[in-house]
Amino acid sequence: MEVRSYHASDAPALGEVFHRAVREGASHRYNRAQVEAWAPHAPNGPKWETRLAEADTVVALEGETRVGF
């Protein structure tokens, strides 16, 4: 596993990682309505990119696959 600084090109894949984490990882702790409200879809677009860029975001990779942040 490699950990590196965030690149703007990571944003779409990290949106998918976030969405899966909420839907699959947190789903046992929250009811369906809460999960739907928290992550109705994978975040993407300029607001998501800005959020990641303005944070101290690091990215975990397994090969070329982004697996965490």
PQR file of N, CA, C, O and H, with PARSE charges and radii, in Angstrom:
ATOM      1  N   MET A   1       0.848  -1.168   0.000 -0.4000 1.5000
ATOM      2  CA  MET A   1       0.000   0.000   0.000 -0.0000 2.0000
ATOM      3  C   MET A   1       0.896   1.234   0.000  0.5500 1.7000
ATOM      4  O   MET A   1       1.906   1.299   0.701 -0.5500 1.4000
ATOM      5  N   GLU A   2       0.496   2.194  -0.799 -0.4000 1.5000
ATOM      6  CA  GLU A   2       1.193   3.478  -0.891 -0.0000 2.0000
ATOM      7  C   GLU A   2       0.272   4.560  -0.350  0.5500 1.7000
ATOM      8  O   GLU A   2      -0.939   4.521  -0.570 -0.5500 1.4000
ATOM      9  H   GLU A   2      -0.325   2.141  -1.368  0.4000 1.0000
ATOM     10  N   VAL A   3       0.839   5.512   0.348 -0.4000 1.5000
ATOM     11  CA  VAL A   3       0.093   6.679   0.814 -0.0000 2.0000
ATOM     12  C   VAL A   3       0.789   7.903   0.252  0.5500 1.7000
ATOM     13  O   VAL A   3       2.007   8.043   0.371 -0.5500 1.4000
ATOM     14  H   VAL A   3       1.822   5.544   0.528  0.4000 1.0000
ATOM     15  N   ARG A   4       0.021   8.785  -0.359 -0.4000 1.5000
ATOM     16  CA  ARG A   4       0.598   9.985  -0.965 -0.0000 2.0000
ATOM     17  C   ARG A   4      -0.371  11.146  -0.842  0.5500 1.7000
ATOM     18  O   ARG A   4      -1.523  10.970  -0.444 -0.5500 1.4000
ATOM     19  H   ARG A   4      -0.968   8.672  -0.455  0.4000 1.0000
ATOM     20  N   SER A   5       0.102  12.321  -1.183 -0.4000 1.5000
ATOM     21  CA  SER A   5      -0.734  13.512  -1.161 -0.0000 2.0000
ATOM     22  C   SER A   5      -1.825  13.419  -2.227  0.5500 1.7000
ATOM     23  O   SER A   5      -1.684  12.733  -3.240 -0.5500 1.4000
ATOM     24  H   SER A   5       1.037  12.463  -1.506  0.4000 1.0000
ATOM     25  N   TYR A   6      -2.891  14.118  -1.964 -0.4000 1.5000
ATOM     26  CA  TYR A   6      -4.034  14.188  -2.872 -0.0000 2.0000
ATOM     27  C   TYR A   6      -3.665  14.924  -4.155  0.5500 1.7000
ATOM     28  O   TYR A   6      -2.934  15.913  -4.127 -0.5500 1.4000
ATOM     29  H   TYR A   6      -3.006  14.675  -1.141  0.4000 1.0000
ATOM     30  N   HIS A   7      -4.180  14.428  -5.282 -0.4000 1.5000
ATOM     31  CA  HIS A   7      -4.104  15.093  -6.583 -0.0000 2.0000
ATOM     32  C   HIS A   7      -5.533  15.333  -7.052  0.5500 1.7000
ATOM     33  O   HIS A   7      -6.421  14.534  -6.754 -0.5500 1.4000
ATOM     34  H   HIS A   7      -4.774  13.624  -5.304  0.4000 1.0000
ATOM     35  N   ALA A   8      -5.762  16.394  -7.764 -0.4000 1.5000
ATOM     36  CA  ALA A   8      -7.114  16.722  -8.242 -0.0000 2.0000
ATOM     37  C   ALA A   8      -7.743  15.561  -9.016  0.5500 1.7000
ATOM     38  O   ALA A   8      -8.958  15.372  -8.978 -0.5500 1.4000
ATOM     39  H   ALA A   8      -5.040  17.043  -8.006  0.4000 1.0000
ATOM     40  N   SER A   9      -6.928  14.803  -9.702 -0.4000 1.5000
ATOM     41  CA  SER A   9      -7.454  13.672 -10.482 -0.0000 2.0000
ATOM     42  C   SER A   9      -7.991  12.538  -9.598  0.5500 1.7000
ATOM     43  O   SER A   9      -8.650  11.625 -10.097 -0.5500 1.4000
ATOM     44  H   SER A   9      -5.940  14.956  -9.732  0.4000 1.0000
ATOM     45  N   ASP A  10      -7.714  12.593  -8.298 -0.4000 1.5000
ATOM     46  CA  ASP A  10      -8.207  11.580  -7.365 -0.0000 2.0000
ATOM     47  C   ASP A  10      -9.685  11.771  -7.009  0.5500 1.7000
ATOM     48  O   ASP A  10     -10.343  10.827  -6.569 -0.5500 1.4000
ATOM     49  H   ASP A  10      -7.179  13.334  -7.894  0.4000 1.0000
ATOM     50  N   ALA A  11     -10.200  12.964  -7.192 -0.4000 1.5000
ATOM     51  CA  ALA A  11     -11.527  13.310  -6.668 -0.0000 2.0000
ATOM     52  C   ALA A  11     -12.639  12.337  -7.062  0.5500 1.7000
ATOM     53  O   ALA A  11     -13.382  11.906  -6.179 -0.5500 1.4000
ATOM     54  H   ALA A  11      -9.666  13.730  -7.548  0.4000 1.0000
ATOM     55  N   PRO A  12     -12.796  11.969  -8.321 -0.5600 1.5000
ATOM     56  CA  PRO A  12     -13.904  11.057  -8.660  0.2800 2.0000
ATOM     57  C   PRO A  12     -13.802   9.708  -7.940  0.5500 1.7000
ATOM     58  O   PRO A  12     -14.800   9.207  -7.423 -0.5500 1.4000
ATOM     59  N   ALA A  13     -12.621   9.128  -7.902 -0.4000 1.5000
ATOM     60  CA  ALA A  13     -12.448   7.830  -7.236 -0.0000 2.0000
ATOM     61  C   ALA A  13     -12.673   7.953  -5.734  0.5500 1.7000
ATOM     62  O   ALA A  13     -13.231   7.044  -5.119 -0.5500 1.4000
ATOM     63  H   ALA A  13     -11.810   9.535  -8.322  0.4000 1.0000
ATOM     64  N   LEU A  14     -12.249   9.064  -5.135 -0.4000 1.5000
ATOM     65  CA  LEU A  14     -12.447   9.237  -3.706 -0.0000 2.0000
ATOM     66  C   LEU A  14     -13.915   9.456  -3.373  0.5500 1.7000
ATOM     67  O   LEU A  14     -14.366   9.104  -2.282 -0.5500 1.4000
ATOM     68  H   LEU A  14     -11.796   9.803  -5.635  0.4000 1.0000
ATOM     69  N   GLY A  15     -14.656  10.030  -4.299 -0.4000 1.5000
ATOM     70  CA  GLY A  15     -16.102  10.130  -4.109 -0.0000 2.0000
ATOM     71  C   GLY A  15     -16.732   8.749  -4.016  0.5500 1.7000
ATOM     72  O   GLY A  15     -17.621   8.513  -3.198 -0.5500 1.4000
ATOM     73  H   GLY A  15     -14.291  10.316  -5.185  0.4000 1.0000
ATOM     74  N   GLU A  16     -16.262   7.845  -4.858 -0.4000 1.5000
ATOM     75  CA  GLU A  16     -16.757   6.465  -4.818 -0.0000 2.0000
ATOM     76  C   GLU A  16     -16.335   5.767  -3.532  0.5500 1.7000
ATOM     77  O   GLU A  16     -17.123   5.025  -2.945 -0.5500 1.4000
ATOM     78  H   GLU A  16     -15.540   8.037  -5.522  0.4000 1.0000
ATOM     79  N   VAL A  17     -15.106   5.995  -3.090 -0.4000 1.5000
ATOM     80  CA  VAL A  17     -14.639   5.407  -1.827 -0.0000 2.0000
ATOM     81  C   VAL A  17     -15.514   5.897  -0.678  0.5500 1.7000
ATOM     82  O   VAL A  17     -15.948   5.103   0.157 -0.5500 1.4000
ATOM     83  H   VAL A  17     -14.467   6.598  -3.566  0.4000 1.0000
ATOM     84  N   PHE A  18     -15.772   7.199  -0.633 -0.4000 1.5000
ATOM     85  CA  PHE A  18     -16.622   7.769   0.412 -0.0000 2.0000
ATOM     86  C   PHE A  18     -18.017   7.136   0.388  0.5500 1.7000
ATOM     87  O   PHE A  18     -18.538   6.719   1.423 -0.5500 1.4000
ATOM     88  H   PHE A  18     -15.420   7.844  -1.311  0.4000 1.0000
ATOM     89  N   HIS A  19     -18.599   7.071  -0.780 -0.4000 1.5000
ATOM     90  CA  HIS A  19     -19.949   6.528  -0.928 -0.0000 2.0000
ATOM     91  C   HIS A  19     -20.019   5.080  -0.448  0.5500 1.7000
ATOM     92  O   HIS A  19     -20.937   4.706   0.282 -0.5500 1.4000
ATOM     93  H   HIS A  19     -18.176   7.410  -1.621  0.4000 1.0000
ATOM     94  N   ARG A  20     -19.059   4.279  -0.858 -0.4000 1.5000
ATOM     95  CA  ARG A  20     -19.036   2.875  -0.436 -0.0000 2.0000
ATOM     96  C   ARG A  20     -18.824   2.751   1.061  0.5500 1.7000
ATOM     97  O   ARG A  20     -19.414   1.880   1.700 -0.5500 1.4000
ATOM     98  H   ARG A  20     -18.313   4.583  -1.451  0.4000 1.0000
ATOM     99  N   ALA A  21     -17.978   3.624   1.635 -0.4000 1.5000
ATOM    100  CA  ALA A  21     -17.733   3.565   3.075 -0.0000 2.0000
ATOM    101  C   ALA A  21     -19.012   3.832   3.858  0.5500 1.7000
ATOM    102  O   ALA A  21     -19.295   3.158   4.848 -0.5500 1.4000
ATOM    103  H   ALA A  21     -17.499   4.332   1.115  0.4000 1.0000
ATOM    104  N   VAL A  22     -19.774   4.808   3.415 -0.4000 1.5000
ATOM    105  CA  VAL A  22     -21.035   5.122   4.097 -0.0000 2.0000
ATOM    106  C   VAL A  22     -22.043   4.001   3.869  0.5500 1.7000
ATOM    107  O   VAL A  22     -22.685   3.542   4.813 -0.5500 1.4000
ATOM    108  H   VAL A  22     -19.544   5.356   2.611  0.4000 1.0000
ATOM    109  N   ARG A  23     -22.182   3.566   2.638 -0.4000 1.5000
ATOM    110  CA  ARG A  23     -23.201   2.580   2.296 -0.0000 2.0000
ATOM    111  C   ARG A  23     -22.889   1.193   2.838  0.5500 1.7000
ATOM    112  O   ARG A  23     -23.794   0.468   3.254 -0.5500 1.4000
ATOM    113  H   ARG A  23     -21.661   3.939   1.871  0.4000 1.0000
ATOM    114  N   GLU A  24     -21.615   0.821   2.836 -0.4000 1.5000
ATOM    115  CA  GLU A  24     -21.248  -0.536   3.242 -0.0000 2.0000
ATOM    116  C   GLU A  24     -20.630  -0.586   4.637  0.5500 1.7000
ATOM    117  O   GLU A  24     -20.899  -1.510   5.405 -0.5500 1.4000
ATOM    118  H   GLU A  24     -20.880   1.410   2.498  0.4000 1.0000
ATOM    119  N   GLY A  25     -19.815   0.390   4.958 -0.4000 1.5000
ATOM    120  CA  GLY A  25     -19.110   0.355   6.233 -0.0000 2.0000
ATOM    121  C   GLY A  25     -19.926   0.854   7.400  0.5500 1.7000
ATOM    122  O   GLY A  25     -19.875   0.275   8.485 -0.5500 1.4000
ATOM    123  H   GLY A  25     -19.596   1.141   4.334  0.4000 1.0000
ATOM    124  N   ALA A  26     -20.679   1.918   7.197 -0.4000 1.5000
ATOM    125  CA  ALA A  26     -21.433   2.523   8.295 -0.0000 2.0000
ATOM    126  C   ALA A  26     -22.875   2.051   8.340  0.5500 1.7000
ATOM    127  O   ALA A  26     -23.605   2.384   9.274 -0.5500 1.4000
ATOM    128  H   ALA A  26     -20.721   2.388   6.315  0.4000 1.0000
ATOM    129  N   SER A  27     -23.289   1.296   7.366 -0.4000 1.5000
ATOM    130  CA  SER A  27     -24.709   0.955   7.257 -0.0000 2.0000
ATOM    131  C   SER A  27     -25.222   0.133   8.436  0.5500 1.7000
ATOM    132  O   SER A  27     -26.422   0.158   8.712 -0.5500 1.4000
ATOM    133  H   SER A  27     -22.696   1.025   6.608  0.4000 1.0000
ATOM    134  N   HIS A  28     -24.372  -0.580   9.125 -0.4000 1.5000
ATOM    135  CA  HIS A  28     -24.836  -1.367  10.269 -0.0000 2.0000
ATOM    136  C   HIS A  28     -25.081  -0.502  11.508  0.5500 1.7000
ATOM    137  O   HIS A  28     -25.708  -0.955  12.466 -0.5500 1.4000
ATOM    138  H   HIS A  28     -23.398  -0.600   8.901  0.4000 1.0000
ATOM    139  N   ARG A  29     -24.591   0.738  11.492 -0.4000 1.5000
ATOM    140  CA  ARG A  29     -24.747   1.627  12.644 -0.0000 2.0000
ATOM    141  C   ARG A  29     -25.888   2.627  12.467  0.5500 1.7000
ATOM    142  O   ARG A  29     -26.321   3.256  13.433 -0.5500 1.4000
ATOM    143  H   ARG A  29     -24.082   1.106  10.714  0.4000 1.0000
ATOM    144  N   TYR A  30     -26.364   2.771  11.256 -0.4000 1.5000
ATOM    145  CA  TYR A  30     -27.389   3.766  10.949 -0.0000 2.0000
ATOM    146  C   TYR A  30     -28.527   3.112  10.197  0.5500 1.7000
ATOM    147  O   TYR A  30     -28.335   2.103   9.518 -0.5500 1.4000
ATOM    148  H   TYR A  30     -26.013   2.259  10.472  0.4000 1.0000
ATOM    149  N   ASN A  31     -29.720   3.690  10.319 -0.4000 1.5000
ATOM    150  CA  ASN A  31     -30.833   3.120   9.562 -0.0000 2.0000
ATOM    151  C   ASN A  31     -30.763   3.591   8.107  0.5500 1.7000
ATOM    152  O   ASN A  31     -29.987   4.485   7.768 -0.5500 1.4000
ATOM    153  H   ASN A  31     -29.876   4.509  10.871  0.4000 1.0000
ATOM    154  N   ARG A  32     -31.571   2.988   7.275 -0.4000 1.5000
ATOM    155  CA  ARG A  32     -31.527   3.262   5.828 -0.0000 2.0000
ATOM    156  C   ARG A  32     -31.750   4.742   5.519  0.5500 1.7000
ATOM    157  O   ARG A  32     -31.068   5.301   4.660 -0.5500 1.4000
ATOM    158  H   ARG A  32     -32.201   2.262   7.551  0.4000 1.0000
ATOM    159  N   ALA A  33     -32.683   5.372   6.198 -0.4000 1.5000
ATOM    160  CA  ALA A  33     -32.964   6.789   5.951 -0.0000 2.0000
ATOM    161  C   ALA A  33     -31.755   7.662   6.284  0.5500 1.7000
ATOM    162  O   ALA A  33     -31.463   8.620   5.569 -0.5500 1.4000
ATOM    163  H   ALA A  33     -33.237   4.918   6.895  0.4000 1.0000
ATOM    164  N   GLN A  34     -31.057   7.333   7.364 -0.4000 1.5000
ATOM    165  CA  GLN A  34     -29.868   8.097   7.730 -0.0000 2.0000
ATOM    166  C   GLN A  34     -28.768   7.932   6.680  0.5500 1.7000
ATOM    167  O   GLN A  34     -28.125   8.906   6.288 -0.5500 1.4000
ATOM    168  H   GLN A  34     -31.294   6.554   7.945  0.4000 1.0000
ATOM    169  N   VAL A  35     -28.558   6.704   6.231 -0.4000 1.5000
ATOM    170  CA  VAL A  35     -27.535   6.436   5.207 -0.0000 2.0000
ATOM    171  C   VAL A  35     -27.888   7.169   3.915  0.5500 1.7000
ATOM    172  O   VAL A  35     -27.017   7.769   3.286 -0.5500 1.4000
ATOM    173  H   VAL A  35     -29.081   5.913   6.549  0.4000 1.0000
ATOM    174  N   GLU A  36     -29.147   7.124   3.520 -0.4000 1.5000
ATOM    175  CA  GLU A  36     -29.594   7.825   2.300 -0.0000 2.0000
ATOM    176  C   GLU A  36     -29.371   9.330   2.413  0.5500 1.7000
ATOM    177  O   GLU A  36     -28.958   9.969   1.446 -0.5500 1.4000
ATOM    178  H   GLU A  36     -29.855   6.636   4.031  0.4000 1.0000
ATOM    179  N   ALA A  37     -29.640   9.896   3.584 -0.4000 1.5000
ATOM    180  CA  ALA A  37     -29.454  11.335   3.779 -0.0000 2.0000
ATOM    181  C   ALA A  37     -27.978  11.707   3.775  0.5500 1.7000
ATOM    182  O   ALA A  37     -27.606  12.765   3.265 -0.5500 1.4000
ATOM    183  H   ALA A  37     -29.975   9.377   4.370  0.4000 1.0000
ATOM    184  N   TRP A  38     -27.143  10.856   4.334 -0.4000 1.5000
ATOM    185  CA  TRP A  38     -25.719  11.126   4.463 -0.0000 2.0000
ATOM    186  C   TRP A  38     -25.015  11.008   3.114  0.5500 1.7000
ATOM    187  O   TRP A  38     -24.159  11.829   2.783 -0.5500 1.4000
ATOM    188  H   TRP A  38     -27.445   9.998   4.749  0.4000 1.0000
ATOM    189  N   ALA A  39     -25.371  10.003   2.352 -0.4000 1.5000
ATOM    190  CA  ALA A  39     -24.684   9.763   1.082 -0.0000 2.0000
ATOM    191  C   ALA A  39     -25.669   9.231   0.043  0.5500 1.7000
ATOM    192  O   ALA A  39     -25.656   8.043  -0.278 -0.5500 1.4000
ATOM    193  H   ALA A  39     -26.066   9.337   2.621  0.4000 1.0000
ATOM    194  N   PRO A  40     -26.522  10.111  -0.480 -0.5600 1.5000
ATOM    195  CA  PRO A  40     -27.480   9.646  -1.487  0.2800 2.0000
ATOM    196  C   PRO A  40     -26.809   9.235  -2.794  0.5500 1.7000
ATOM    197  O   PRO A  40     -27.358   8.439  -3.556 -0.5500 1.4000
ATOM    198  N   HIS A  41     -25.627   9.776  -3.048 -0.4000 1.5000
ATOM    199  CA  HIS A  41     -24.850   9.440  -4.243 -0.0000 2.0000
ATOM    200  C   HIS A  41     -23.386   9.756  -3.948  0.5500 1.7000
ATOM    201  O   HIS A  41     -23.069  10.415  -2.957 -0.5500 1.4000
ATOM    202  H   HIS A  41     -25.181  10.422  -2.429  0.4000 1.0000
ATOM    203  N   ALA A  42     -22.514   9.286  -4.806 -0.4000 1.5000
ATOM    204  CA  ALA A  42     -21.083   9.574  -4.640 -0.0000 2.0000
ATOM    205  C   ALA A  42     -20.842  11.061  -4.907  0.5500 1.7000
ATOM    206  O   ALA A  42     -21.261  11.578  -5.943 -0.5500 1.4000
ATOM    207  H   ALA A  42     -22.771   8.752  -5.611  0.4000 1.0000
ATOM    208  N   PRO A  43     -20.176  11.747  -3.987 -0.5600 1.5000
ATOM    209  CA  PRO A  43     -19.907  13.163  -4.227  0.2800 2.0000
ATOM    210  C   PRO A  43     -18.956  13.339  -5.412  0.5500 1.7000
ATOM    211  O   PRO A  43     -18.065  12.522  -5.642 -0.5500 1.4000
ATOM    212  N   ASN A  44     -19.168  14.418  -6.150 -0.4000 1.5000
ATOM    213  CA  ASN A  44     -18.276  14.729  -7.272 -0.0000 2.0000
ATOM    214  C   ASN A  44     -18.443  16.193  -7.636  0.5500 1.7000
ATOM    215  O   ASN A  44     -19.289  16.887  -7.073 -0.5500 1.4000
ATOM    216  H   ASN A  44     -19.892  15.082  -5.963  0.4000 1.0000
ATOM    217  N   GLY A  45     -17.657  16.647  -8.552 -0.4000 1.5000
ATOM    218  CA  GLY A  45     -17.779  18.014  -9.033 -0.0000 2.0000
ATOM    219  C   GLY A  45     -16.911  18.996  -8.280  0.5500 1.7000
ATOM    220  O   GLY A  45     -16.149  18.610  -7.392 -0.5500 1.4000
ATOM    221  H   GLY A  45     -16.970  16.083  -9.009  0.4000 1.0000
ATOM    222  N   PRO A  46     -17.023  20.259  -8.630 -0.5600 1.5000
ATOM    223  CA  PRO A  46     -16.143  21.300  -8.084  0.2800 2.0000
ATOM    224  C   PRO A  46     -16.181  21.438  -6.559  0.5500 1.7000
ATOM    225  O   PRO A  46     -15.138  21.646  -5.940 -0.5500 1.4000
ATOM    226  N   LYS A  47     -17.353  21.328  -5.949 -0.4000 1.5000
ATOM    227  CA  LYS A  47     -17.421  21.455  -4.483 -0.0000 2.0000
ATOM    228  C   LYS A  47     -16.663  20.327  -3.798  0.5500 1.7000
ATOM    229  O   LYS A  47     -15.958  20.559  -2.816 -0.5500 1.4000
ATOM    230  H   LYS A  47     -18.200  21.160  -6.452  0.4000 1.0000
ATOM    231  N   TRP A  48     -16.801  19.119  -4.304 -0.4000 1.5000
ATOM    232  CA  TRP A  48     -16.098  17.960  -3.761 -0.0000 2.0000
ATOM    233  C   TRP A  48     -14.590  18.131  -3.949  0.5500 1.7000
ATOM    234  O   TRP A  48     -13.815  17.896  -3.022 -0.5500 1.4000
ATOM    235  H   TRP A  48     -17.374  18.930  -5.101  0.4000 1.0000
ATOM    236  N   GLU A  49     -14.184  18.535  -5.132 -0.4000 1.5000
ATOM    237  CA  GLU A  49     -12.761  18.745  -5.408 -0.0000 2.0000
ATOM    238  C   GLU A  49     -12.181  19.803  -4.476  0.5500 1.7000
ATOM    239  O   GLU A  49     -11.079  19.631  -3.956 -0.5500 1.4000
ATOM    240  H   GLU A  49     -14.814  18.726  -5.886  0.4000 1.0000
ATOM    241  N   THR A  50     -12.912  20.892  -4.261 -0.4000 1.5000
ATOM    242  CA  THR A  50     -12.449  21.955  -3.361 -0.0000 2.0000
ATOM    243  C   THR A  50     -12.349  21.446  -1.935  0.5500 1.7000
ATOM    244  O   THR A  50     -11.380  21.735  -1.233 -0.5500 1.4000
ATOM    245  H   THR A  50     -13.808  21.031  -4.683  0.4000 1.0000
ATOM    246  N   ARG A  51     -13.342  20.694  -1.508 -0.4000 1.5000
ATOM    247  CA  ARG A  51     -13.319  20.144  -0.138 -0.0000 2.0000
ATOM    248  C   ARG A  51     -12.064  19.304   0.085  0.5500 1.7000
ATOM    249  O   ARG A  51     -11.388  19.448   1.104 -0.5500 1.4000
ATOM    250  H   ARG A  51     -14.130  20.460  -2.078  0.4000 1.0000
ATOM    251  N   LEU A  52     -11.756  18.434  -0.863 -0.4000 1.5000
ATOM    252  CA  LEU A  52     -10.570  17.590  -0.735 -0.0000 2.0000
ATOM    253  C   LEU A  52      -9.285  18.408  -0.820  0.5500 1.7000
ATOM    254  O   LEU A  52      -8.345  18.161  -0.065 -0.5500 1.4000
ATOM    255  H   LEU A  52     -12.305  18.317  -1.690  0.4000 1.0000
ATOM    256  N   ALA A  53      -9.235  19.366  -1.720 -0.4000 1.5000
ATOM    257  CA  ALA A  53      -8.035  20.174  -1.920 -0.0000 2.0000
ATOM    258  C   ALA A  53      -7.732  21.061  -0.719  0.5500 1.7000
ATOM    259  O   ALA A  53      -6.566  21.299  -0.404 -0.5500 1.4000
ATOM    260  H   ALA A  53      -9.998  19.566  -2.334  0.4000 1.0000
ATOM    261  N   GLU A  54      -8.768  21.549  -0.049 -0.4000 1.5000
ATOM    262  CA  GLU A  54      -8.560  22.456   1.074 -0.0000 2.0000
ATOM    263  C   GLU A  54      -8.270  21.723   2.380  0.5500 1.7000
ATOM    264  O   GLU A  54      -7.824  22.341   3.348 -0.5500 1.4000
ATOM    265  H   GLU A  54      -9.715  21.356  -0.305  0.4000 1.0000
ATOM    266  N   ALA A  55      -8.510  20.442   2.420 -0.4000 1.5000
ATOM    267  CA  ALA A  55      -8.198  19.635   3.597 -0.0000 2.0000
ATOM    268  C   ALA A  55      -6.779  19.081   3.451  0.5500 1.7000
ATOM    269  O   ALA A  55      -6.181  19.161   2.378 -0.5500 1.4000
ATOM    270  H   ALA A  55      -8.872  19.940   1.634  0.4000 1.0000
ATOM    271  N   ASP A  56      -6.266  18.537   4.505 -0.4000 1.5000
ATOM    272  CA  ASP A  56      -4.972  17.846   4.433 -0.0000 2.0000
ATOM    273  C   ASP A  56      -5.232  16.411   3.998  0.5500 1.7000
ATOM    274  O   ASP A  56      -5.088  15.478   4.787 -0.5500 1.4000
ATOM    275  H   ASP A  56      -6.752  18.472   5.377  0.4000 1.0000
ATOM    276  N   THR A  57      -5.612  16.244   2.748 -0.4000 1.5000
ATOM    277  CA  THR A  57      -6.034  14.948   2.235 -0.0000 2.0000
ATOM    278  C   THR A  57      -4.839  14.140   1.763  0.5500 1.7000
ATOM    279  O   THR A  57      -4.006  14.619   0.993 -0.5500 1.4000
ATOM    280  H   THR A  57      -5.729  17.002   2.107  0.4000 1.0000
ATOM    281  N   VAL A  58      -4.772  12.911   2.238 -0.4000 1.5000
ATOM    282  CA  VAL A  58      -3.813  11.940   1.732 -0.0000 2.0000
ATOM    283  C   VAL A  58      -4.616  10.787   1.148  0.5500 1.7000
ATOM    284  O   VAL A  58      -5.759  10.552   1.540 -0.5500 1.4000
ATOM    285  H   VAL A  58      -5.449  12.522   2.863  0.4000 1.0000
ATOM    286  N   VAL A  59      -4.015  10.081   0.220 -0.4000 1.5000
ATOM    287  CA  VAL A  59      -4.705   9.028  -0.514 -0.0000 2.0000
ATOM    288  C   VAL A  59      -3.957   7.714  -0.325  0.5500 1.7000
ATOM    289  O   VAL A  59      -2.733   7.658  -0.451 -0.5500 1.4000
ATOM    290  H   VAL A  59      -3.086  10.273  -0.098  0.4000 1.0000
ATOM    291  N   ALA A  60      -4.707   6.660  -0.023 -0.4000 1.5000
ATOM    292  CA  ALA A  60      -4.137   5.321   0.087 -0.0000 2.0000
ATOM    293  C   ALA A  60      -4.420   4.579  -1.213  0.5500 1.7000
ATOM    294  O   ALA A  60      -5.550   4.548  -1.701 -0.5500 1.4000
ATOM    295  H   ALA A  60      -5.701   6.706   0.078  0.4000 1.0000
ATOM    296  N   LEU A  61      -3.353   3.975  -1.765 -0.4000 1.5000
ATOM    297  CA  LEU A  61      -3.485   3.242  -3.020 -0.0000 2.0000
ATOM    298  C   LEU A  61      -2.982   1.817  -2.855  0.5500 1.7000
ATOM    299  O   LEU A  61      -2.006   1.560  -2.150 -0.5500 1.4000
ATOM    300  H   LEU A  61      -2.436   4.000  -1.369  0.4000 1.0000
ATOM    301  N   GLU A  62      -3.662   0.912  -3.513 -0.4000 1.5000
ATOM    302  CA  GLU A  62      -3.172  -0.450  -3.705 -0.0000 2.0000
ATOM    303  C   GLU A  62      -2.982  -0.593  -5.188  0.5500 1.7000
ATOM    304  O   GLU A  62      -3.954  -0.750  -5.927 -0.5500 1.4000
ATOM    305  H   GLU A  62      -4.455   1.121  -4.085  0.4000 1.0000
ATOM    306  N   GLY A  63      -1.753  -0.543  -5.637 -0.4000 1.5000
ATOM    307  CA  GLY A  63      -1.472  -0.473  -7.058 -0.0000 2.0000
ATOM    308  C   GLY A  63      -1.939   0.887  -7.550  0.5500 1.7000
ATOM    309  O   GLY A  63      -1.518   1.920  -7.028 -0.5500 1.4000
ATOM    310  H   GLY A  63      -0.963  -0.416  -5.036  0.4000 1.0000
ATOM    311  N   GLU A  64      -2.800   0.890  -8.541 -0.4000 1.5000
ATOM    312  CA  GLU A  64      -3.363   2.132  -9.078 -0.0000 2.0000
ATOM    313  C   GLU A  64      -4.756   2.446  -8.496  0.5500 1.7000
ATOM    314  O   GLU A  64      -5.357   3.466  -8.831 -0.5500 1.4000
ATOM    315  H   GLU A  64      -3.142   0.051  -8.965  0.4000 1.0000
ATOM    316  N   THR A  65      -5.252   1.569  -7.633 -0.4000 1.5000
ATOM    317  CA  THR A  65      -6.600   1.713  -7.104 -0.0000 2.0000
ATOM    318  C   THR A  65      -6.601   2.528  -5.813  0.5500 1.7000
ATOM    319  O   THR A  65      -5.872   2.217  -4.871 -0.5500 1.4000
ATOM    320  H   THR A  65      -4.763   0.741  -7.360  0.4000 1.0000
ATOM    321  N   ARG A  66      -7.419   3.564  -5.783 -0.4000 1.5000
ATOM    322  CA  ARG A  66      -7.569   4.366  -4.572 -0.0000 2.0000
ATOM    323  C   ARG A  66      -8.488   3.613  -3.620  0.5500 1.7000
ATOM    324  O   ARG A  66      -9.632   3.310  -3.958 -0.5500 1.4000
ATOM    325  H   ARG A  66      -8.011   3.816  -6.549  0.4000 1.0000
ATOM    326  N   VAL A  67      -7.985   3.316  -2.437 -0.4000 1.5000
ATOM    327  CA  VAL A  67      -8.742   2.498  -1.495 -0.0000 2.0000
ATOM    328  C   VAL A  67      -9.096   3.233  -0.206  0.5500 1.7000
ATOM    329  O   VAL A  67      -9.832   2.695   0.621 -0.5500 1.4000
ATOM    330  H   VAL A  67      -7.056   3.562  -2.162  0.4000 1.0000
ATOM    331  N   GLY A  68      -8.596   4.434  -0.020 -0.4000 1.5000
ATOM    332  CA  GLY A  68      -8.911   5.187   1.178 -0.0000 2.0000
ATOM    333  C   GLY A  68      -8.347   6.587   1.089  0.5500 1.7000
ATOM    334  O   GLY A  68      -7.545   6.897   0.208 -0.5500 1.4000
ATOM    335  H   GLY A  68      -7.998   4.871  -0.691  0.4000 1.0000
ATOM    336  N   PHE A  69      -8.776   7.429   2.015 -0.4000 1.5000
ATOM    337  CA  PHE A  69      -8.244   8.787   2.094 -0.0000 2.0000
ATOM    338  C   PHE A  69      -8.501   9.352   3.466  0.5500 1.7000
ATOM    339  O   PHE A  69      -8.129  10.493   3.743 -0.5500 1.4000
ATOM    340  H   PHE A  69      -9.428   7.177   2.731  0.4000 1.0000
TER
END
